[in-house]
Amino acid sequence: MKTADLIDSHAADLTLVHLPFRQFGTVSDFAAPIQTIRCFENNTVLRAQLETPGEGRVLVVDGGGSTRIAILGDILADLAIKNGWAGLVMNAAIRDSAEINEMNTLVFALATSPVKSAKLGWGEVGVEIGFGGVTFAPGDWVYGDADGVLHSTKKLV
């Protein structure tokens, strides 16, 4: 279901993730439960999570809004696809955007940057995070398409 139709039918249960996302990948939409990560300009924990079975979930990443350093590139996007992640919503930047744009995934990110991330090994998985006017918790639902990203605490469709 399109996000525009979804919010028309379920406005009381949805919140717009109000950020100027750019969309990457060949998949047009997703509706899935989420897993969360908090990391800033460092992708070690992000990589470790993408190495686990995604089971059709979307990984919601709070990268602190940094557009200076990319925390996802084509190698990690490919890992997400291989391990069954439905997509990513990133309060952060990505790199290898042309390659990711040709991949069978859907990634929402703030920007692109050619600068690779640090490998410091810190970050948090499965924690409550907030950005774009929304608080996300593991198991919440996210809906995304060309019109934007919506959040709900429950499955709607």
N, C-alpha and C positions, 0 to 999 in steps of 0.2 A: 504494500500500500504506500502511496506517495506521502511524503511528510505533510504536504499541504492538506491532503484529504484527512490524514490522521489527526492533525491538530484541529481541523474543522469538526471532527467527530468526538475528540477526546481532550479538548483544550484544558479542562480542569485537572487532568492527570499528566500533563506534559509541560516541560519548560524548554524554551529555546536556548541552546548554547550560543550565547551572543558573542561570537568572535568572527573576525574576517578570515575564515578558513579558505584555503585553496584545496581543491580536490584532485587526487591523483589515482591512477589505476583504471582498468577497463571494466570493473564491476560498477554497476550504476547505483546500487543501494544496499543497505543492510538493515536488519531488525534483529537484535541479538542481546543476550545478557552480556554484562561487562566484567572484566577484571581490571584492576587499577594498579598504577605504578606512579611513584613520585621520584623523579631524578632531575638533576640540573646539570646540563652540559656534560653529561656522563652517561654512557649507554651500557655499562656492564650488567646492571640488573635487568635492563630492558632486553638485552640479548639472552640472558639466562631464562627470562620468562618466555620469550619467543621459541626457545628450545623445548618447551613443554607442550603437551597437547592443548590446542586452543579449544577444541570441542565446539567450534562454531561461535565462540565468544568474540567480542570486540575488545581490544586492549585500549583503555583510556589512559593516556600518559600526561601527567602534569610535569612538563619540562620547565616550569617557571616562566613561560612566555618568552624564553630566549629565542631570538632569531639570529644570533651571532654564531652559534655552534649547531651543527646538524647532529641529531642523535639517532637518526634512522637513515640508512642508505639502502641500495639495492640488495646487498647481501642479507641484511636483516629482514627486508621485505620478502625476499625469497624464502627465508627461514619461516616467516609467519605463514606464508602460503602452504609450504610443505607440512607444517604442523597443525593445519586446520583452524587458524585464526580467521575470522570473517572480515577483519579489517582493523584499522587503528584510528583513533581520534587523538590528536596530539597538540597540546598547548606548547608547541615547540617547532623547530625547523627540521627539514629533511634535506638530504642531498641525493645525487643520482636521480633527479626528478624525471628526466626523460626516460630512463630505464624503468622506473617505478610506474610511470604513466602507461607503459606497455604491458604491465604485469596484471595477472588475474587477481586483483585485490582492490580495495577501496581504502584510501588513506586521506584523512582530513588533517592538514597541517597549516601552521600560520604562515610559513615562508620556506624559502630554500636558502641554503648556505653551502659553499664548497668546503667549509672548514669541518674536519672530523672531530668527534667528541673525545673527551678524556676517557681513560680506562682506569678509574680510581676504585671501582668496586663498591661504591656506596649507592644507596637508593632504598626505597621501601616498596614492597609489593603487598597488595591486598589491603590497603589503608584507604580511609576516606580522604578524598581530595576535592578541591574546588577551583573552578575557573569558568569564565564566561557566564557568571551569574548562576552557576549550578554547583551543587554538591553531589559528587558521585560516590557510590559505595559498591563494593563487589556484589554482583547479583542483580543490581539495577539493570534497566534496559536502555538501550540507545537505538535510535532510528536515524538513518542518514541517507540523503540523496542530493541531487543537484541543487535543491532549494535550501539545504541546511541540515543541521544536526539537532535532534530533539532528545530529551531525557525523560524517563519515567522511573518511578520506583517499582513498577510492576509491568508485566507483559500485557500489552493492549490488543494485539492481533496475533 
